[in-house]
Amino acid sequence: MRKEYGKALRSLFTARMKAELPRFEETRVSSMYFWPGHRAFRWKASEQIHCWIVLSPSPKDLGNL
């Protein structure tokens, strides 16, 4: 995904997450499964249960959309 599109996507996604699902907070994750550009949002339902939403944009250019 082109740099400017990725930045706009992450910004819009984060804003909508805050508006629609305020219990989910953006969380930094250090893992070999996360790449630059991924965003993780976590809601701690309880100490034992953590719910996750991960934004993982495609690295391919989506030029025809």
N, C-alpha and C positions, 0 to 999 in steps of 0.2 A: 504494500500500500504506500502510496506517495506520502512523503513526510507531512505535507500541509494537510492532507486528508486525515491522516492518522491523528494529528494533533487536534483537529476539529472534532473528530469522532470521540476521542477520549474526553475532551472538554464537555461536549453535549451529553455523553453517556453519564459522566459524573454528576452533572447538574440534574439530569432526570432521576438518577438514583436517589439523590438528596430529596427531591420533590416527591417521588412516588413511593420510595422504600426507605424512609429515614432511619429505620433500625439498623440498616446495613451501613457500616462505616468502611471507608477506603482503608486498606491495610497493606503495609509493605510486606512482601514475602520474599525470602531468600531461599530459592530452590532451583535445582537444575531443570525443573519443568517449567519455569517462568522465564520469559525472554523480555528484553526491553520492549516497551509498548503494551505489555499486558497490564491489566489493572485487576486487583482483587478486592472484593467487598465482603465483609464478614458480619454476621449477626450472631451474637452469643445468646442462644435461646436458653441455655442453662450452662453450668460449668462443664457438663459432659457433652452437650450438643452445640456444635458450631455449624451454622449454615453459610454456604459460600456462593457467590456469583463471581465469575471470572470473565472479563472482557478480553478476548483473544482475537484481535483483528488478523485477517489473512495478509501475509506478506506479499501476495501477488497483486499486481496492478489490476484494478477493476475498471479499466478504461471504458468499457462499453455500457456501463450502468448509467 
